[in-house]
Amino acid sequence: MLKLNIQDETSRLKAVVLGTAESNGPVPSIDECYDPKSIEHIKAGTYPKEEDMIREMEAVAAVFEKYDVKVYRPKVLKDCNQIFSRDIAFVIEDKMIRANILPNREAEVHAIDYIWEQVAEENRVVLPEECHVEGGDVMPWNDYIFVGTYSGDDYPEYITARTNMDAVIALQELFPEKTVKSFELRKSNTDPKENALHLDCCFQPLGKGKAIIHKNGFLIEREYQWLIDFFGKENVFEITKDEMYAMNSNVFSISEDIIISEKNFTRLNDWLRSQGFTVEEVPYAEIAKQEGLLRCSTMPLIRE
């Protein structure tokens, strides 16, 4: 049996699910896309190639190996994009919560059934159907669970709106002793620079009490301000619209002081090193074209 344990985003990682780019399928049609950034690259003829994405993901696998992290991969489904394992489920404490994901991604969820079945039955959670949630919007942070959401009446019109208020309420009921703090995110189906697909596209807590944030990702200024006050202005690295678009907030912590980051994030990586972090740089620019990066393609199972 798997003894799951996730209390936060930065404790020493022991086991993780890393997505796979194998058999990723042909370039999707515009109608098949879930986000504006993929559409942009399809139109420009710059959509990432499978072999490049496999190579990028293997670089991450190598970093995990270096730090002795057990890596699980989803079963490879033919012609299916299975890179973003964070979307399909997530772990809080000792529970694995299956995401109610966009219906046409159901197969992705079943590709990790072999992991799901190793979790004690009482710790496997399937939320009611009306609760829409994806792991990119959910961040356990000690006594808090930070959740990105969108509660506008036009929610159904946004394929980029992935987590609703029903899910926020359900999480609060599941973890009554924690404070579930939700943040309204800015959504756009057409402009990737005005779209925070998930909370981890515009914010991420790091070790040493630091955090990365992009102000414009938040619809309500006081919610952004709450995070600034919570972490302290001097501990927060503010990223620009272009840096958000390049997914600078979507790095991944192996521990309090070790972070996997994209090698082109020069300004961020310099800052992280100046704050005493060890930065493991990997190439991930091709995967980033699908509006997801390192946090999106990893789903932690066990942290110390």
C-alpha positions as CSV (number, residue, x, y, z in Angstrom):
1,M,0.0,0.0,0.0
2,L,1.1,3.6,-0.6
3,K,1.3,5.7,2.5
4,L,0.5,9.1,1.0
5,N,1.6,12.2,2.8
6,I,1.4,15.8,1.4
7,Q,1.1,18.7,3.9
8,D,2.7,21.4,1.7
9,E,4.5,22.2,-1.5
10,T,8.1,22.1,-0.3
11,S,8.8,19.3,2.2
12,R,11.4,16.8,1.0
13,L,9.9,14.8,-1.9
14,K,9.9,11.0,-1.8
15,A,7.5,9.8,-4.5
16,V,5.9,11.6,-7.4
17,V,3.9,10.9,-10.6
18,L,5.6,12.4,-13.6
19,G,3.5,12.6,-16.8
20,T,4.6,11.2,-20.1
21,A,4.9,12.6,-23.6
22,E,5.1,9.2,-25.2
23,S,2.4,8.5,-27.9
24,N,1.2,12.1,-27.5
25,G,-0.7,11.9,-30.8
26,P,-0.8,14.2,-33.8
27,V,-1.0,18.0,-33.5
28,P,-4.5,18.6,-32.2
29,S,-7.1,20.7,-34.2
30,I,-7.9,24.1,-32.7
31,D,-11.3,22.7,-31.6
32,E,-9.5,20.0,-29.5
33,C,-7.4,22.5,-27.5
34,Y,-8.1,23.3,-23.9
35,D,-6.2,26.6,-23.6
36,P,-5.3,29.7,-25.7
37,K,-1.6,29.1,-25.7
38,S,-1.8,25.8,-27.5
39,I,-4.1,27.4,-30.1
40,E,-1.5,30.1,-30.7
41,H,1.3,27.6,-31.4
42,I,-0.9,25.4,-33.7
43,K,-1.7,28.5,-35.7
44,A,2.0,29.5,-35.9
45,G,3.1,26.0,-36.8
46,T,5.3,25.8,-33.7
47,Y,3.3,23.2,-31.7
48,P,5.8,21.0,-29.9
49,K,7.1,17.7,-31.3
50,E,6.7,14.5,-29.4
51,E,10.4,13.7,-29.4
52,D,11.4,17.1,-28.0
53,M,8.8,16.8,-25.2
54,I,10.0,13.3,-24.3
55,R,13.5,14.6,-24.1
56,E,12.4,17.4,-21.8
57,M,10.5,15.1,-19.5
58,E,13.5,12.7,-19.3
59,A,15.6,15.6,-18.0
60,V,13.2,16.0,-15.1
61,A,13.2,12.3,-14.5
62,A,17.0,12.4,-14.2
63,V,16.8,15.2,-11.6
64,F,14.4,13.1,-9.5
65,E,16.8,10.1,-9.8
66,K,19.6,12.3,-8.6
67,Y,17.7,13.1,-5.5
68,D,16.5,9.6,-4.9
69,V,12.8,10.3,-5.6
70,K,10.6,7.3,-6.6
71,V,9.0,8.2,-9.9
72,Y,5.7,6.7,-11.1
73,R,4.6,7.2,-14.7
74,P,1.0,6.9,-16.1
75,K,0.3,3.9,-18.4
76,V,0.9,5.1,-21.9
77,L,-2.3,5.5,-23.9
78,K,-2.1,5.7,-27.7
79,D,-2.3,9.2,-29.1
80,C,-3.2,10.8,-25.8
81,N,-1.6,13.9,-24.2
82,Q,-0.6,12.6,-20.7
83,I,1.9,15.2,-19.8
84,F,0.0,17.1,-17.2
85,S,-0.4,14.6,-14.4
86,R,-1.2,17.4,-11.9
87,D,-4.6,17.8,-13.5
88,I,-5.9,14.3,-13.0
89,A,-5.6,13.9,-9.3
90,F,-3.9,15.4,-6.2
91,V,-2.9,14.4,-2.7
92,I,-3.7,16.3,0.5
93,E,-2.5,14.7,3.7
94,D,-3.1,11.0,3.2
95,K,-5.9,11.3,0.7
96,M,-5.9,11.1,-3.0
97,I,-8.6,13.1,-4.6
98,R,-9.6,12.3,-8.2
99,A,-10.1,15.4,-10.3
100,N,-13.4,15.9,-12.1
101,I,-11.7,16.8,-15.2
102,L,-12.9,18.0,-18.7
103,P,-14.9,15.0,-19.9
104,N,-12.7,14.2,-22.9
105,R,-9.7,13.7,-20.6
106,E,-11.3,10.9,-18.6
107,A,-8.9,8.3,-20.1
108,E,-6.0,10.1,-18.5
109,V,-7.4,9.6,-15.1
110,H,-7.6,5.8,-15.6
111,A,-4.0,5.6,-16.8
112,I,-3.0,6.0,-13.1
113,D,-5.5,3.4,-11.8
114,Y,-2.6,1.2,-10.7
115,I,-1.5,3.9,-8.3
116,W,-5.0,4.7,-7.1
117,E,-5.5,1.0,-6.3
118,Q,-2.4,1.1,-4.0
119,V,-4.1,3.7,-1.8
120,A,-6.2,2.5,1.1
121,E,-9.9,2.6,0.0
122,E,-10.9,5.0,2.8
123,N,-8.3,7.5,1.5
124,R,-9.6,7.5,-2.2
125,V,-11.9,10.5,-2.7
126,V,-14.1,11.0,-5.7
127,L,-15.9,14.3,-5.4
128,P,-19.6,14.8,-6.5
129,E,-20.1,15.4,-10.1
130,E,-20.9,19.1,-9.8
131,C,-17.5,19.8,-8.1
132,H,-15.1,20.7,-10.9
133,V,-11.5,20.7,-9.8
134,E,-8.0,20.3,-11.2
135,G,-4.8,19.8,-9.2
136,G,-3.1,22.9,-10.7
137,D,-5.6,25.0,-8.7
138,V,-5.0,23.2,-5.4
139,M,-2.1,23.9,-3.1
140,P,-1.9,22.4,0.4
141,W,0.1,24.8,2.6
142,N,0.2,23.6,6.2
143,D,-3.0,24.8,7.9
144,Y,-4.3,26.2,4.6
145,I,-5.4,24.9,1.3
146,F,-5.0,27.6,-1.4
147,V,-7.5,27.1,-4.3
148,G,-7.8,29.0,-7.5
149,T,-11.3,29.3,-8.8
150,Y,-13.7,31.2,-11.0
151,S,-17.2,32.0,-9.8
152,G,-18.5,34.2,-12.6
153,D,-21.9,33.5,-14.0
154,D,-20.2,32.9,-17.4
155,Y,-18.1,30.0,-15.9
156,P,-19.6,27.5,-18.4
157,E,-18.3,29.7,-21.3
158,Y,-14.7,29.4,-20.2
159,I,-12.9,26.1,-21.1
160,T,-10.1,27.8,-19.1
161,A,-12.2,27.9,-15.9
162,R,-11.3,24.5,-14.3
163,T,-12.2,24.7,-10.6
164,N,-15.6,25.9,-9.3
165,M,-16.9,27.0,-5.9
166,D,-18.7,23.7,-5.4
167,A,-15.2,22.1,-5.3
168,V,-13.9,24.7,-2.9
169,I,-16.8,23.9,-0.5
170,A,-16.3,20.2,-0.9
171,L,-12.6,20.6,0.0
172,Q,-13.5,22.5,3.1
173,E,-15.9,19.7,4.2
174,L,-13.2,17.1,3.5
175,F,-10.6,19.0,5.6
176,P,-12.6,20.8,8.3
177,E,-9.5,21.6,10.4
178,K,-7.8,23.5,7.5
179,T,-8.7,26.9,6.2
180,V,-9.6,26.7,2.5
181,K,-8.7,30.0,0.9
182,S,-10.0,30.6,-2.6
183,F,-8.7,33.1,-5.1
184,E,-10.6,34.3,-8.2
185,L,-8.5,34.0,-11.3
186,R,-8.5,36.0,-14.5
187,K,-9.8,33.8,-17.4
188,S,-9.5,34.2,-21.2
189,N,-10.2,31.6,-23.8
190,T,-8.4,33.7,-26.4
191,D,-5.5,35.6,-24.9
192,P,-2.9,33.5,-23.1
193,K,-1.4,36.6,-21.5
194,E,-4.7,37.4,-19.8
195,N,-5.4,33.9,-18.7
196,A,-4.4,32.2,-15.5
197,L,-5.4,28.6,-16.4
198,H,-4.7,27.4,-12.8
199,L,-3.5,29.0,-9.6
200,D,0.0,27.7,-10.2
201,C,0.1,29.7,-13.4
202,C,0.2,32.9,-11.4
203,F,1.4,32.0,-7.9
204,Q,3.5,29.4,-6.1
205,P,4.8,29.2,-2.5
206,L,8.4,28.1,-2.2
207,G,10.7,27.0,0.7
208,K,12.3,29.5,3.1
209,G,9.0,31.4,3.3
210,K,9.3,32.7,-0.3
211,A,6.7,32.8,-3.1
212,I,6.4,33.7,-6.8
213,I,3.3,35.8,-7.9
214,H,1.8,37.6,-10.9
215,K,-0.6,40.3,-9.8
216,N,-2.7,40.4,-13.0
217,G,-3.6,36.7,-12.6
218,F,-5.9,37.6,-9.8
219,L,-9.2,39.1,-10.5
220,I,-9.7,40.7,-7.0
221,E,-6.8,42.9,-5.8
222,R,-7.4,42.3,-2.1
223,E,-7.0,38.5,-2.6
224,Y,-3.6,39.2,-4.3
225,Q,-2.8,41.6,-1.4
226,W,-3.7,38.9,1.1
227,L,-0.9,36.7,-0.3
228,I,1.6,39.5,-0.3
229,D,0.8,40.2,3.4
230,F,0.8,36.5,4.2
231,F,4.3,35.9,2.8
232,G,5.7,39.5,3.3
233,K,6.5,41.7,0.3
234,E,10.3,41.2,0.7
235,N,9.8,37.4,0.3
236,V,7.8,37.6,-2.9
237,F,9.2,37.5,-6.4
238,E,6.8,39.4,-8.7
239,I,6.7,38.2,-12.3
240,T,5.8,40.2,-15.4
241,K,3.0,39.3,-17.8
242,D,5.6,37.9,-20.3
243,E,7.1,35.8,-17.5
244,M,3.7,34.5,-16.5
245,Y,3.1,33.6,-20.1
246,A,6.4,31.7,-20.1
247,M,5.2,29.9,-16.9
248,N,7.8,31.3,-14.5
249,S,5.6,30.6,-11.5
250,N,5.2,26.9,-12.5
251,V,8.5,25.6,-11.1
252,F,8.6,22.6,-8.7
253,S,10.1,22.1,-5.3
254,I,11.9,18.9,-4.4
255,S,12.6,20.3,-0.9
256,E,12.7,23.5,1.1
257,D,15.9,24.5,-0.8
258,I,15.9,22.6,-4.0
259,I,13.8,23.8,-7.0
260,I,13.5,22.5,-10.5
261,S,13.2,25.4,-12.9
262,E,13.3,26.0,-16.7
263,K,16.7,27.0,-17.9
264,N,15.5,30.1,-19.7
265,F,14.0,31.7,-16.6
266,T,17.2,33.8,-16.1
267,R,15.8,36.5,-13.9
268,L,13.9,34.1,-11.6
269,N,16.7,31.6,-11.4
270,D,19.2,34.3,-10.5
271,W,16.9,35.5,-7.7
272,L,16.3,32.0,-6.4
273,R,20.1,31.4,-6.2
274,S,20.5,34.8,-4.4
275,Q,17.9,33.5,-1.9
276,G,20.0,30.4,-1.2
277,F,18.1,27.9,-3.3
278,T,19.8,25.2,-5.3
279,V,18.3,25.5,-8.8
280,E,18.2,22.4,-11.0
281,E,17.7,23.8,-14.5
282,V,16.0,21.7,-17.2
283,P,14.9,22.5,-20.8
284,Y,11.1,22.7,-20.7
285,A,10.3,25.4,-23.3
286,E,8.5,23.0,-25.7
287,I,6.1,21.7,-23.0
288,A,5.5,25.3,-21.9
289,K,3.8,25.9,-25.3
290,Q,0.8,24.0,-23.9
291,E,0.3,26.4,-21.0
292,G,1.8,24.0,-18.5
293,L,5.2,23.5,-16.9
294,L,7.0,21.7,-14.1
295,R,4.3,21.8,-11.4
296,C,1.7,20.9,-14.0
297,S,3.4,17.7,-15.1
298,T,4.2,16.4,-11.6
299,M,1.8,15.0,-8.9
300,P,3.6,14.5,-5.6
301,L,2.5,11.5,-3.6
302,I,4.8,11.5,-0.6
303,R,6.8,14.2,1.1
304,E,8.7,13.7,4.3
